[in-house]
Amino acid sequence: MNRLIALASATLLAVACAPAAPPAASTTPAPATPGPEYPRTPPELGPTPSLALPAPVRHTLQNGLTVIYVPRRDLPIVNATLVTRGGLSDDPASLPGLAAFTAEMLDEGAAGSDALQLAEAIEQLGASLSASAAWDAAQVNLQVLRGRLPEALTLMADVVTRPDFPEREVSRVRDERLTDLARARDETRIIAGNAFASLVYGSDHPYGRVSTTETTRRIDRRALADFHRQFYRPGNSTLILVGDVDAALHPEVERIFGAWRGAAVAAAAAPVMPENGPTRIYLIDKPGAAQSEIRIGHPAVARDNPDFYSLAVLNTLLGGSFTSRLMQNLRETHGYTYGAGSSFSMRRGAGPFTASSAVVTVKTDSAVIEFFRELNRIRDEAVPADELERAKRYIALGLPQSFETTGQIAARTAELVIYGLPLDYYDSYVQRVMAVTAEDVQRVAREYVRPDRSAVVVVGDRQTIEAGLRNLPVGAVEIRALDEFVR
């Protein structure tokens, strides 16, 4: 009984202390407050801007090293990029990965200083220094304030010309690369990339070789030193200086790099493009994968192809921008993926055309169908005038932002050097892009996009996706083992 009384008292107290109920809402709606008026149409684009670039000056040291000075004096900063032979295409057939390993080792000890001493010296100068190898060249990049340039260039010269390849650091970097290879077995993106390169080009072609744990273990100090001696030579190299510089700096550059010796290595012939057979789907099982990685393509064009500008516009339309056809189809219309795209990877030899995406597993076969729908449409239908104009403006209006910093200018200049293009190449770039016609786009699409002779690589859950892929009117399905491409 006492509990009932207490409960009743508590209930009465709660009711008494509760706030009064608000008055009943009026049934007459309040007048709407006008909101801001947002624009409903995009702004009109202005004329395509001209790109005024500083005029580069080319000199050559007595040892054969070419030096290009690109003055840009708005900031007291200098970017130095040294480009040389020793790219991935120069890997010996028996040791794929040697070029990248060599570039990675350059700043791990040079001219008697170990890796920590080099890093400390670079940090004290307020500089940054890195080295890497791409398909057709190796590069060493330096950024530093103009007042510390001589000291920083001296360190750069040591790294480029006198790397020590200390055994301890070679062992450490090798272990790191082996760990990356082991981790790659769980990365569907890497599996798909390796498989695509290998299946499109074959293991006998430089573009089709992939590093393995076996070949990586065989890379030792001697192999690294021999590769460096063969390809890192002043006769093969160009030093690009961008920023607060001019040719008056040339005696200083001669002092720092003049002792480097080595004649140019004869240029290797561009790798021959292999012939691909009829389209075939290669399925690589990754049990339980939430997404399927798709790669579709074939060998296409080299960087010196005369259709470069038409191909740039074609790719922008097809898969080279956020508003491209592949993105709009697979992402916006169907919701199969976060992103889809395409590219022409232009190299000294005929690099691949690739269309790619990571799609939700249960829609793998549907995504492949949509890829081929767009690949055929760009070949079969003339591009509407407004879509063509947008694509050309996208390229033209985006060009200036790739020359905003000294590092970007150095990177663009390095591309010209690697592929033997004139230093005034970008002076007419926009005009050539804007001159591309719908007929040009369709012509190069029919010549360089070959949905009938493509490799289709799919890495995903075989149990879920195999039946759908076998029902596609695309090509025969072939099952390949993951261990072929990541091992």
C-alpha positions as CSV (number, residue, x, y, z in Angstrom):
1,M,0.0,0.0,0.0
2,N,2.8,2.4,0.9
3,R,4.3,1.8,-2.5
4,L,1.1,2.6,-4.3
5,I,0.8,5.9,-2.3
6,A,4.3,6.8,-3.1
7,L,3.9,6.1,-6.7
8,A,0.7,8.2,-6.9
9,S,2.4,11.1,-5.1
10,A,5.3,11.0,-7.5
11,T,3.0,11.0,-10.5
12,L,1.0,14.0,-9.1
13,L,4.2,15.9,-8.5
14,A,5.5,15.2,-12.0
15,V,2.2,16.4,-13.5
16,A,2.2,19.5,-11.3
17,C,5.8,20.4,-12.2
18,A,5.4,19.8,-16.0
19,P,5.4,22.9,-18.2
20,A,2.1,24.1,-19.5
21,A,1.1,22.8,-22.8
22,P,1.7,25.3,-25.7
23,P,-1.4,26.9,-27.2
24,A,-3.0,25.0,-30.1
25,A,-1.3,25.8,-33.4
26,S,-3.3,28.1,-35.7
27,T,-4.8,26.4,-38.7
28,T,-4.0,29.4,-40.9
29,P,-0.5,28.9,-42.5
30,A,2.0,31.7,-42.1
31,P,3.0,33.5,-45.2
32,A,6.0,31.9,-46.8
33,T,9.3,33.8,-46.6
34,P,10.8,34.1,-50.0
35,G,14.2,32.3,-50.2
36,P,17.3,33.3,-52.2
37,E,17.0,33.1,-55.9
38,Y,19.7,30.7,-57.1
39,P,21.0,30.8,-60.7
40,R,19.4,28.1,-62.9
41,T,21.8,28.2,-65.8
42,P,25.6,27.9,-65.9
43,P,27.6,31.0,-66.6
44,E,28.8,31.7,-70.1
45,L,32.4,30.7,-70.7
46,G,34.8,33.4,-71.7
47,P,37.4,33.1,-74.4
48,T,40.0,30.5,-74.1
49,P,42.9,32.1,-72.2
50,S,46.3,32.3,-73.7
51,L,49.2,30.7,-71.8
52,A,52.3,32.9,-71.5
53,L,55.2,30.7,-70.5
54,P,58.8,31.9,-69.8
55,A,61.2,31.2,-72.6
56,P,63.6,28.4,-71.7
57,V,67.3,28.6,-72.4
58,R,69.3,25.5,-73.3
59,H,73.0,25.0,-72.6
60,T,75.3,22.0,-72.6
61,L,78.1,21.2,-70.2
62,Q,81.4,19.9,-71.5
63,N,80.6,16.4,-70.3
64,G,77.4,16.3,-72.4
65,L,74.9,17.2,-69.7
66,T,72.1,19.3,-71.2
67,V,70.9,22.1,-68.9
68,I,67.6,24.0,-69.4
69,Y,67.0,27.2,-67.5
70,V,63.3,28.3,-67.2
71,P,63.2,31.7,-65.4
72,R,60.2,32.4,-63.1
73,R,61.2,35.1,-60.7
74,D,58.0,35.8,-58.7
75,L,59.2,33.6,-55.8
76,P,62.8,32.9,-54.6
77,I,62.4,29.2,-55.2
78,V,64.1,26.8,-57.6
79,N,62.9,23.4,-58.8
80,A,65.6,21.2,-60.2
81,T,64.7,18.1,-62.1
82,L,67.3,15.7,-63.6
83,V,66.0,13.4,-66.3
84,T,68.0,10.4,-67.4
85,R,67.8,7.0,-69.0
86,G,67.0,4.1,-66.6
87,G,63.3,3.9,-66.8
88,L,61.1,0.8,-66.4
89,S,61.5,0.0,-70.1
90,D,65.2,-0.4,-69.5
91,D,64.7,-3.2,-67.0
92,P,66.6,-6.3,-68.1
93,A,64.2,-9.1,-69.0
94,S,65.5,-11.3,-66.1
95,L,65.1,-8.6,-63.4
96,P,61.9,-6.6,-63.8
97,G,61.8,-4.0,-61.0
98,L,65.5,-3.2,-61.2
99,A,65.0,0.4,-62.5
100,A,62.6,1.3,-59.8
101,F,64.8,-0.3,-57.1
102,T,67.8,1.7,-58.4
103,A,66.0,5.0,-58.3
104,E,64.7,4.3,-54.8
105,M,68.2,3.6,-53.6
106,L,69.8,6.9,-54.8
107,D,69.2,8.9,-51.6
108,E,69.9,5.9,-49.3
109,G,73.5,6.8,-49.2
110,A,75.8,8.7,-51.5
111,A,79.4,10.1,-51.6
112,G,80.2,8.6,-48.2
113,S,77.1,9.9,-46.4
114,D,74.5,7.5,-45.2
115,A,70.8,7.8,-45.6
116,L,70.3,9.7,-42.3
117,Q,73.1,12.1,-42.9
118,L,71.7,12.9,-46.4
119,A,68.3,13.4,-45.0
120,E,69.6,15.7,-42.2
121,A,71.6,17.7,-44.7
122,I,68.6,18.2,-47.0
123,E,66.4,19.2,-44.0
124,Q,68.9,21.8,-42.8
125,L,68.8,23.4,-46.2
126,G,65.0,23.5,-46.1
127,A,65.0,21.5,-49.3
128,S,63.1,18.4,-50.5
129,L,64.7,15.7,-52.7
130,S,63.2,12.6,-54.2
131,A,63.9,10.1,-57.0
132,S,61.7,7.8,-59.0
133,A,61.6,5.8,-62.3
134,A,58.8,6.0,-64.8
135,W,58.4,4.0,-68.0
136,D,60.8,6.0,-70.2
137,A,63.1,7.8,-67.7
138,A,64.4,8.1,-64.2
139,Q,64.1,11.4,-62.4
140,V,65.6,13.1,-59.4
141,N,63.6,16.2,-58.2
142,L,64.9,18.9,-55.9
143,Q,63.1,22.0,-54.5
144,V,65.0,24.6,-52.5
145,L,65.2,28.4,-51.8
146,R,67.4,30.2,-54.3
147,G,69.9,31.2,-51.6
148,R,70.6,27.6,-50.8
149,L,70.7,26.3,-54.3
150,P,74.5,25.7,-54.7
151,E,74.6,23.5,-51.5
152,A,71.4,21.7,-52.5
153,L,72.6,21.1,-56.1
154,T,75.8,19.6,-54.7
155,L,73.8,17.1,-52.7
156,M,71.7,16.4,-55.7
157,A,74.8,15.7,-57.8
158,D,76.1,13.3,-55.2
159,V,72.8,11.4,-55.2
160,V,72.7,11.2,-59.0
161,T,76.3,10.5,-59.8
162,R,77.8,8.9,-56.6
163,P,75.3,6.6,-54.9
164,D,76.9,4.1,-52.6
165,F,74.2,1.4,-52.5
166,P,75.1,0.4,-49.0
167,E,74.4,-3.3,-48.3
168,R,72.3,-2.5,-45.2
169,E,70.0,-0.2,-47.0
170,V,69.8,-2.5,-50.0
171,S,68.6,-5.2,-47.7
172,R,66.1,-3.0,-46.0
173,V,64.6,-1.6,-49.2
174,R,64.4,-5.1,-50.6
175,D,62.5,-6.3,-47.6
176,E,60.1,-3.4,-48.0
177,R,59.5,-4.2,-51.6
178,L,58.9,-7.9,-50.8
179,T,56.4,-6.8,-48.1
180,D,54.6,-4.7,-50.8
181,L,54.5,-7.7,-53.1
182,A,53.0,-9.8,-50.4
183,R,50.4,-7.1,-49.6
184,A,49.5,-6.8,-53.2
185,R,47.8,-10.3,-53.1
186,D,45.0,-8.6,-51.2
187,E,44.8,-5.5,-53.5
188,T,42.4,-6.2,-56.3
189,R,43.5,-3.0,-58.0
190,I,47.1,-4.2,-58.2
191,I,46.1,-7.7,-59.3
192,A,44.0,-6.2,-62.1
193,G,46.8,-3.9,-63.2
194,N,49.4,-6.6,-63.3
195,A,47.1,-9.0,-65.1
196,F,46.1,-6.5,-67.7
197,A,49.7,-5.5,-68.5
198,S,50.8,-9.2,-68.7
199,L,47.8,-10.4,-70.8
200,V,47.9,-7.4,-73.2
201,Y,51.7,-7.3,-73.8
202,G,53.0,-10.7,-72.7
203,S,56.0,-11.4,-70.5
204,D,58.5,-11.0,-73.3
205,H,57.5,-7.3,-73.8
206,P,58.9,-4.6,-71.4
207,Y,55.4,-3.3,-70.8
208,G,54.2,-6.8,-69.8
209,R,56.8,-7.7,-67.2
210,V,56.0,-7.5,-63.5
211,S,58.2,-7.7,-60.4
212,T,58.0,-10.9,-58.4
213,T,59.3,-12.0,-55.0
214,E,61.8,-14.3,-56.9
215,T,63.2,-11.5,-59.1
216,T,63.2,-9.0,-56.2
217,R,65.3,-11.3,-54.0
218,R,67.9,-11.6,-56.8
219,I,68.4,-7.8,-57.0
220,D,71.6,-7.1,-55.1
221,R,74.1,-4.3,-54.7
222,R,76.0,-5.4,-57.8
223,A,73.0,-5.4,-60.0
224,L,72.0,-1.9,-58.8
225,A,75.5,-0.5,-59.3
226,D,75.8,-2.0,-62.8
227,F,72.4,-0.6,-63.8
228,H,73.3,2.8,-62.5
229,R,76.6,2.8,-64.3
230,Q,75.0,1.8,-67.6
231,F,72.2,4.4,-67.7
232,Y,72.9,7.3,-65.3
233,R,75.3,9.2,-67.6
234,P,75.5,12.9,-68.4
235,G,75.2,12.2,-72.2
236,N,71.8,10.6,-71.4
237,S,70.7,13.3,-69.1
238,T,69.0,16.8,-68.9
239,L,69.0,19.0,-65.9
240,I,66.0,21.4,-65.8
241,L,66.1,24.4,-63.5
242,V,62.9,26.4,-63.0
243,G,62.4,29.4,-60.8
244,D,64.7,32.2,-59.8
245,V,67.4,31.2,-62.3
246,D,69.0,32.2,-65.5
247,A,71.9,31.2,-67.7
248,A,74.2,33.3,-65.4
249,L,74.1,30.2,-63.1
250,H,75.7,28.1,-65.7
251,P,79.4,28.3,-64.4
252,E,78.1,27.1,-61.0
253,V,76.3,24.2,-62.6
254,E,79.4,23.3,-64.5
255,R,81.4,23.3,-61.3
256,I,78.9,21.0,-59.5
257,F,78.2,18.5,-62.3
258,G,81.2,18.9,-64.5
259,A,83.1,15.9,-63.1
260,W,80.4,13.5,-64.0
261,R,81.5,11.3,-66.9
262,G,79.8,8.9,-69.3
263,A,78.8,9.0,-72.9
264,A,75.2,8.5,-74.0
265,V,73.9,5.0,-74.3
266,A,72.5,4.3,-77.8
267,A,68.7,4.7,-77.7
268,A,66.9,1.4,-77.7
269,A,64.4,0.7,-80.3
270,A,60.8,1.4,-79.3
271,P,59.2,-1.9,-78.2
272,V,57.1,-3.5,-81.0
273,M,53.4,-3.4,-80.4
274,P,52.0,-7.0,-80.1
275,E,49.0,-8.1,-82.0
276,N,46.0,-8.9,-79.9
277,G,43.4,-11.5,-80.9
278,P,39.6,-11.3,-80.6
279,T,38.2,-10.0,-77.4
280,R,38.4,-12.4,-74.4
281,I,37.4,-12.1,-70.8
282,Y,40.0,-13.1,-68.2
283,L,38.4,-13.9,-64.8
284,I,40.7,-13.9,-61.8
285,D,39.0,-15.3,-58.6
286,K,39.1,-13.2,-55.4
287,P,36.7,-14.9,-53.1
288,G,34.4,-12.7,-51.1
289,A,35.4,-9.5,-52.9
290,A,32.8,-6.7,-52.4
291,Q,33.8,-5.2,-55.7
292,S,35.0,-6.4,-59.1
293,E,38.0,-4.6,-60.7
294,I,37.5,-4.3,-64.4
295,R,40.2,-3.4,-67.0
296,I,39.4,-3.3,-70.7
297,G,41.9,-2.4,-73.4
298,H,44.7,-3.2,-75.8
299,P,48.0,-1.7,-77.1
300,A,47.3,1.7,-78.7
301,V,49.7,4.6,-79.4
302,A,53.1,6.1,-78.6
303,R,53.6,9.6,-77.4
304,D,54.9,10.9,-80.7
305,N,51.6,9.9,-82.5
306,P,50.5,12.7,-84.8
307,D,46.9,12.2,-83.6
308,F,47.8,13.2,-80.0
309,Y,45.4,16.2,-79.8
310,S,42.4,14.3,-81.3
311,L,43.1,11.4,-78.9
312,A,43.2,13.9,-76.0
313,V,39.8,15.2,-76.9
314,L,38.4,11.7,-77.5
315,N,39.6,10.5,-74.1
316,T,38.1,13.5,-72.4
317,L,34.8,12.7,-73.9
318,L,34.9,9.0,-73.2
319,G,36.5,8.7,-69.7
320,G,39.0,11.5,-69.0
321,S,36.8,13.8,-66.9
322,F,34.1,13.7,-64.3
323,T,31.4,14.5,-66.9
324,S,32.7,11.9,-69.3
325,R,30.4,9.3,-70.8
326,L,31.8,6.4,-68.8
327,M,31.4,8.3,-65.6
328,Q,27.9,9.5,-66.4
329,N,26.8,6.0,-67.5
330,L,28.3,3.7,-64.8
331,R,28.1,6.1,-61.8
332,E,25.3,8.6,-62.4
333,T,22.8,6.6,-64.5
334,H,23.3,3.1,-63.1
335,G,25.1,3.5,-59.8
336,Y,27.5,0.6,-60.3
337,T,30.6,2.5,-59.1
338,Y,32.0,5.6,-57.6
339,G,34.1,6.2,-60.6
340,A,34.9,5.0,-64.1
341,G,37.4,6.3,-66.7
342,S,39.7,5.7,-69.6
343,S,43.2,6.7,-70.6
344,F,45.8,6.4,-73.3
345,S,49.1,5.7,-71.6
346,M,51.4,7.1,-74.2
347,R,55.0,6.0,-73.9
348,R,58.1,5.8,-76.1
349,G,56.4,2.7,-77.5
350,A,52.7,2.0,-78.0
351,G,51.3,2.2,-74.5
352,P,47.8,0.8,-73.7
353,F,44.4,2.2,-74.1
354,T,42.5,1.3,-70.9
355,A,38.9,1.7,-69.7
356,S,38.6,0.8,-66.0
357,S,36.4,0.8,-62.9
358,A,35.7,-1.0,-59.6
359,V,32.1,-2.0,-59.6
360,V,29.7,-3.6,-57.1
361,T,30.1,-7.3,-57.4
362,V,26.5,-8.2,-58.3
363,K,26.5,-5.7,-61.2
364,T,29.8,-6.9,-62.8
365,D,28.3,-8.3,-66.0
366,S,26.0,-5.3,-66.3
367,A,28.9,-2.9,-66.0
368,V,30.9,-4.8,-68.7
369,I,27.9,-4.4,-71.0
370,E,27.8,-0.6,-70.4
371,F,31.5,-0.3,-70.9
372,F,31.2,-1.9,-74.4
373,R,28.1,0.2,-75.1
374,E,30.2,3.4,-74.6
375,L,33.2,2.1,-76.5
376,N,31.1,1.3,-79.5
377,R,29.1,4.5,-79.3
378,I,32.2,6.7,-79.4
379,R,33.2,4.8,-82.6
380,D,29.8,4.6,-84.3
381,E,28.1,8.0,-83.6
382,A,29.4,11.5,-84.4
383,V,30.0,13.5,-81.3
384,P,27.4,16.3,-80.9
385,A,28.8,19.8,-81.3
386,D,28.0,21.0,-77.8
387,E,29.6,18.0,-76.2
388,L,32.7,18.3,-78.3
389,E,33.0,22.0,-77.4
390,R,32.7,21.2,-73.7
391,A,35.5,18.6,-74.0
392,K,37.9,20.9,-75.8
393,R,37.2,23.7,-73.4
394,Y,37.8,21.3,-70.5
395,I,41.3,20.6,-71.8
396,A,42.1,24.2,-72.8
397,L,40.8,25.9,-69.7
398,G,42.6,23.3,-67.5
399,L,46.0,23.7,-69.1
400,P,47.1,26.9,-67.2
401,Q,46.6,25.2,-63.8
402,S,49.2,22.6,-64.7
403,F,51.8,25.4,-64.9
404,E,51.1,27.2,-61.6
405,T,54.1,26.1,-59.7
406,T,57.8,25.7,-60.5
407,G,57.5,22.0,-59.8
408,Q,54.7,21.7,-62.4
409,I,56.7,23.6,-65.0
410,A,59.6,21.4,-64.4
411,A,57.5,18.3,-64.8
412,R,56.0,19.5,-68.0
413,T,59.4,20.5,-69.4
414,A,60.7,17.0,-68.4
415,E,58.0,15.4,-70.5
416,L,59.1,17.5,-73.5
417,V,62.7,16.3,-73.0
418,I,61.8,12.7,-72.6
419,Y,59.8,12.5,-75.8
420,G,62.0,14.8,-77.9
421,L,59.3,17.5,-78.2
422,P,60.2,21.2,-78.9
423,L,60.5,23.5,-75.9
424,D,57.9,25.8,-77.4
425,Y,55.4,22.9,-77.7
426,Y,52.8,24.4,-75.3
427,D,52.7,27.7,-77.1
428,S,50.3,26.2,-79.7
429,Y,48.8,23.5,-77.5
430,V,45.4,25.2,-77.0
431,Q,45.0,26.2,-80.6
432,R,45.6,22.6,-81.7
433,V,43.1,21.2,-79.2
434,M,40.4,23.7,-80.3
435,A,41.0,22.8,-83.9
436,V,39.9,19.1,-83.3
437,T,36.7,18.3,-85.1
438,A,33.9,15.7,-84.6
439,E,35.2,13.9,-87.7
440,D,38.7,13.8,-86.1
441,V,37.3,12.3,-82.9
442,Q,35.3,9.6,-84.7
443,R,38.3,8.8,-87.0
444,V,40.7,8.2,-84.1
445,A,38.1,6.3,-82.1
446,R,37.6,3.9,-85.0
447,E,41.4,3.5,-85.4
448,Y,42.6,3.4,-81.8
449,V,39.6,2.1,-79.7
450,R,39.1,-1.6,-80.5
451,P,36.3,-3.3,-78.5
452,D,36.5,-6.2,-80.9
453,R,40.2,-6.9,-80.0
454,S,40.5,-6.2,-76.3
455,A,41.5,-8.0,-73.2
456,V,38.8,-7.8,-70.5
457,V,40.3,-8.4,-67.1
458,V,37.9,-8.9,-64.2
459,V,39.2,-9.6,-60.6
460,G,36.3,-10.5,-58.4
461,D,34.3,-13.2,-56.6
462,R,34.1,-16.0,-59.2
463,Q,31.2,-17.8,-57.6
464,T,29.1,-14.7,-57.9
465,I,30.1,-13.3,-61.2
466,E,31.2,-16.1,-63.5
467,A,27.8,-17.1,-64.8
468,G,26.9,-13.6,-65.8
469,L,30.2,-13.0,-67.6
470,R,29.8,-16.2,-69.6
471,N,26.4,-15.1,-70.8
472,L,27.8,-11.8,-72.2
473,P,28.0,-11.3,-76.0
474,V,31.6,-10.0,-75.6
475,G,34.0,-12.9,-75.8
476,A,35.0,-16.2,-74.4
477,V,35.7,-16.4,-70.7
478,E,39.1,-17.8,-69.5
479,I,39.9,-18.4,-65.8
480,R,43.3,-17.4,-64.8
481,A,45.0,-17.9,-61.4
482,L,45.9,-15.0,-59.2
483,D,49.4,-16.4,-58.6
484,E,50.3,-15.8,-62.3
485,F,50.2,-12.0,-61.7
486,V,51.1,-11.4,-58.1
487,R,53.8,-13.8,-56.7
